[in-house]
Amino acid sequence: MSRVAILGTWKTIQDDIAEDVGRYTRQVIQRGDRLYTGASPGAEHAAIAEALKWDNRAENIEVILPCPLEAYKSHILKSALNYVISKDEADRLVKLLYNLQIKNRRSLRFMKAPAVDQESLMARNLAVTDYVDEIIAFQINDSADMEICALRARKREIRVKLLQYYR
């Protein structure tokens, strides 16, 4: 069983990107591989939702958060209040994470950051790259976070697929 990360830029994604995330996620789960991801809005949110369609018990899904779930929830909801993401996406993501925790408590892993910020999110992304054999990264516009993860993965000599979208 391979360990595959699906990571993405912290952005609400358009339908075509969501379809691509879904296709790659299905391939990972249907091969019997283990999915590693964060819970950023956008690609990672879509990956978790798609993976649960094929792995209802979340036995091969691991979501790594930079902090405890309550602190992450607060940050997600604050992002919606600041119009970084939509209120609907924030609510759906929070509900999805609590649902995931109910299905399989071991599917959520928490790092020790006291809060969510750019530094803790990057640390989380880099931690994910240390767990996996392959990375599929969805980069929107010129965000550097996915490129940094791809560089780290290449240094570790693991497979990287960096999908870039310009909007």
ABEGO torsion letter per residue (X at the ends): XBBBBBBBBBBBBBAAAAAAAAAAAAAAAAAGBBBBBBABBEAAAAAAAAAAAABAAGAABBBBBABBAAAAAAAAAAAAAAGABBAAAAAAAAAAAAAAAAABAAABBBBABABBBAAAAAAAAAAAAAABABBBBBBBEABAAAAAAAAAAAAAGBBBBBBBBBX
